[in-house]
Amino acid sequence: MNLESPKVTVGKSPEDIFSFLSQVKNFEALMPENISKFQLIDEDTFLFALAGMPEITLKKKEVIAPNKIVLGAAGGKIDFSLVGNITDNGDNSSEVQLEFSGDFNPMMAMMIKGPIKKFIETLVTSIPKAI
C-alpha cells in the first residue's frame, strides 16, 4: 500500500526543513491532537500512540541532505516506511510531501488506509506552523 500526502509549500529553505525533520524529537510538534503518547527513545528513534491505536516505533533509516528523510518501522510485526521529500522552490521556499508505504494484506490495508492517510496529511500540514 502506497499513500502520498498533499504537497505543502513552506517558506523555508530545504536545508531548514531537512534540519528540522532530521531531528526526530521535532515530530512531536507535528503530531495530531489525539496523540496519547510520544517518547524519544534515542536521537534516531521515537515511539508514539494515537488514541485507540497501538504504539508505533519509528527509526530514522536513511537521510539524503537536504531532500529526503526516510523513517521506518523499528520492531513490531509490520514493516513500513515514511519518506519525507523536500523540493527547492527557490526564493527561500520549499515543497514537502510525505509518502507512506507498507506491505499489508488486503483486509488490513482496507482498515488502516483512511487513518494513515489522515495521519500523514496532519503531519505534513503541521510542518509550516512548527518550523
Summary of the structure (lengths in Angstrom):
residues: 131
radius of gyration: 14.2
end to end distance: 29.5
largest distance: 45.0
contacts: 377
relative contact order: 0.27
helix: 31%
strand: 43%
